[in-house]
Amino acid sequence: MSAKELAEACGFSLPTVYRRVDDLVDAGLVVENNELDPSGNHYTSYEAAVEHIDVDVRDGELDVTITQQSDAVDRFTRVWEDIRGGDE
């Protein structure tokens, strides 16, 4: 989703969206992708870098668990490292 699409979907100004998206990119929660439209113009799109965020509030304690998205290469690497016995 582009920043313009995000601004329209959320009802926020474009500068506000850029500031917040930059914060999310810095935190590793969103990734930037450079796109090329059919007319040859470049633009940046954004997508979630996390699969799931769980927030649990219990007895005044806050517990946040973030599940990162992984692609096939990441999954294969983890399986291969498990087979080899971890990082050696």
PyMOL commands that set and color helices and strands:
alter all, ss='L'
color gray80, all
select helices_A, chain A and resi 3-10+14-26+72-84
alter helices_A, ss='H'
color red, helices_A
select strands_A, chain A and resi 30-36+42-48+50-58+61-68
alter strands_A, ss='S'
color yellow, strands_A
deselect
rebuild
show_as cartoon
